[in-house]
Amino acid sequence: WSNAFRLIFFIAIAVIIIKPKLLKFNLHYAKKLVKFSSYTTLGGFIGFFSMASIDTIMINHYIDLSAVGLYGAYYAGFSILTGKILNTFYEVFMPMASRSGEIKTLFSQSIIFIKKAGIFIFVGNFLLMWLLFKLYGNGFFFDYRLGILIAISATIYSFNPILASLIQSLGISGIRFGAFVAFISALLNVGFNFL
């Protein structure tokens, strides 16, 4: 219900903001936006099969519910770091990337940033996981090897929105490529989960 009310609220705000422009309807831009949003929606739908949503369902099916809780415990640190800190950066970065005429330069600078920030995000993810396990108590055993693997995975995934923003800023071709990448990622994720 909270998601439904939130969606209605955002739609109402959007209508209020764009109301003056509704009378200036342009078929050319409408077609472009429909095509863009179609690929975005497709990528979002496919993303369900390459994110934690399908992971938890498959873990519950093949192992048990307690394993789902353990999986969530490992990824809680990643959710805090990415959800609360890095998302603020992404919300600024996406519009900035869209207005940049030098995508190649922005891409190369982003790679430099990723290389420099990667080690700090990796250490941050690992330490947050370790700290949370300490707070959970003796019922949760922290496996350092698994913690390192998940910290590496979380660090790589942390930079996904930056590169995705750059790809999307290329327009229809970029968003189409993003949907294709999401499809391949979903196949790999479900396949490896099954194994």
Residue pairs with C-beta under 8 A, 6 or more apart in sequence:
32 172
35 172
36 171
36 172
36 175
39 172
39 175
39 176
39 178
39 179
40 175
40 179
42 179
43 175
43 178
43 179
43 182
46 179
46 182
46 183
46 186
47 182
47 186
48 54
48 186
49 186
49 187
49 189
49 190
50 182
50 185
50 186
50 188
50 189
50 190
51 189
52 71
52 75
54 186
54 189
54 190
54 193
55 71
55 189
55 193
56 68
56 71
56 72
58 190
58 193
58 194
59 67
59 68
59 71
59 193
60 67
60 68
70 140
73 132
73 133
73 136
73 140
74 129
74 146
74 147
74 150
75 150
75 154
76 128
76 129
76 132
77 124
77 125
77 126
77 127
77 128
77 129
77 131
77 132
77 154
78 125
78 128
78 129
78 150
78 154
78 157
78 158
80 128
81 121
81 124
81 125
81 128
81 154
81 158
82 154
82 157
82 158
86 158
86 161
87 161
90 161
90 162
90 165
93 161
93 162
93 165
94 161
94 165
94 168
94 169
97 103
97 106
97 165
97 166
97 168
97 169
98 165
98 168
98 169
100 106
100 169
103 166
103 169
103 170
106 166
107 163
107 166
110 162
110 163
110 166
113 162
114 159
114 162
118 155
118 159
121 154
121 155
121 158
122 151
122 152
122 155
123 151
125 150
125 151
125 154
125 155
125 158
126 147
126 148
126 151
129 142
129 147
129 150
129 151
130 142
130 147
133 140
133 141
133 142
134 142
164 178
166 174
167 174
167 175
167 177
167 178
168 174
168 175
168 178
170 177
